[in-house]
Amino acid sequence: MTETSSTDHRSTADLISSAFQHVNGLVRGEISLAKAELQESLRHMMAGVGMMAAAAVMVITALNVFAAAIVAGLTEAGLHPGWAAFLTGVFFLVAAGILALIGKKALDPENLMPTRTARNVRRDAETVKEATR
């Protein structure tokens, strides 16, 4: 006959308790890992947001320089400086208006709805109804 280890004499309650402790430890470890991953992702995201903000400031500066160059070019071409600035401003306002309208249409709730998913869910529901009949 073979020798039995000390764990063979443990009660069912002890084994269940031990299993729950192991599961609890596993869940706690996974939660800690998830927190660490989220913190790392948040750091990367914040760095990305900072870089995007810096890029936005540079784009605005570049657009100001570009507008000044257009005004200077129109003035060199013989247009009065006031009219050159006015026409440049109108150009940028029209361009901004067009971009705003396109952006507004892209953000329309109807365009954001997950239509394919809704269609698939309806199809799945119909399939389940037919299967239960």
Buried (B, 14 or more C-beta within 10 A) or exposed (E): EEEEEEEEEEEEEEEEEEEEEEEEEEEEEEEEEEEEEEEEEEEEEEEEEEEEEEEEEEEEEEEEEEBEEBBBEBBEEEBEEEEBBBBBEEEBEEEEEEEEEEEEEEEEEEEEEEEEEEEEEEEEEEEEEEEEE
